[in-house]
Amino acid sequence: MDSAIDWHMARALLEWQVELGVDEAILSSPVDRFAAEQEARSKAEAAKAQALPGKAPVRVVEPKIDPIEEAVNAALAAPDLPSLQQAMAQYPHCPLKRGARNLVFADGVPGAKVMLIGEAPGREEDMQGKPFVGRTGQLLDRMLAAIDLSRSKDVYITNVLPWRPPQNREPKPEEIAMMLPFLQRHIALAKPDILVIVGNISCQALLGKRGISRLRGQWAKAEGLPAIPMFHPAYLLRNPAAKRESWADLLEVRAKLDGVS
């Protein structure tokens, strides 16, 4: 019996592994990609030297690229939200882009008074291309509904990072730094009245602080706007007892919107 795997079977097996969350392939022996890249560069330089007999090889010094500076320039050049989304999609320097299925830009209503900023997409968000979906999104929607808000009418939602980190690991400081100019421009273009900062990574990006248990429920300033940190819904799913504190934070948001505080 022929046991060879045809193209259709190979694709089905690959899609099955992707559905399980596999996002890396491990070879039988390690491959040093950096060494391979350096070797290819050296061969190219040697070929140039051979093409010019009698002349000493000239080493070409490539200009140093500052990913953060390029992010700032790309973000500031975006005049509106669709242009910003396109600029983020074209930004080449964040390594998270290479392992993600979709760029997760935003959901909800641009121009809403409340802008909610999460941390980074998870598996469901990466698959659907929207922030806060699955069980986490369902809980968030119930939380918003408890204070008469909804993402379809009253809230605009995004993340610090638009691409899912591998295995949902915590984003690295350099990844946050690269994408922060886009987030800052996102806030400026969305023009909310209030920022709801969800989770530690969001606090680190916008407030320069960590320690969500200590920061939550306290109004601060971020990007010139009133901002309140809250527990992430994913944390509440793991720690239901913390919902009491989150309810108090939601009431703070409602009171701010109503002009009570």
Number of C-alpha atoms within 10 A of each C-alpha: 3 4 5 8 10 8 9 9 11 12 12 11 13 13 13 12 12 12 12 10 12 13 13 10 6 7 7 6 6 7 10 8 9 9 10 11 10 11 12 12 12 12 11 11 16 14 12 14 16 12 11 11 9 8 9 9 15 11 10 7 6 6 6 6 9 10 18 19 12 16 23 17 14 20 26 17 13 19 11 15 18 11 14 22 20 15 19 22 16 11 17 14 17 19 11 16 19 12 13 19 16 19 23 26 24 21 17 19 18 20 16 19 17 24 26 25 26 25 26 26 29 22 20 17 23 21 17 16 20 23 27 28 20 14 13 19 17 12 17 20 18 13 18 16 12 14 15 10 16 18 19 12 11 17 21 23 22 24 23 29 28 29 26 28 22 17 12 11 10 12 17 10 11 12 18 21 17 21 23 20 21 25 23 18 22 21 21 14 16 18 16 19 16 22 26 23 29 22 25 22 27 27 27 18 21 18 18 10 13 15 12 20 14 9 19 21 22 12 17 14 13 20 13 11 15 15 25 24 27 27 22 19 25 16 13 17 14 9 10 11 10 15 16 11 14 20 16 14 21 20 14 19 22 18 13 14 14 9 8 8 9
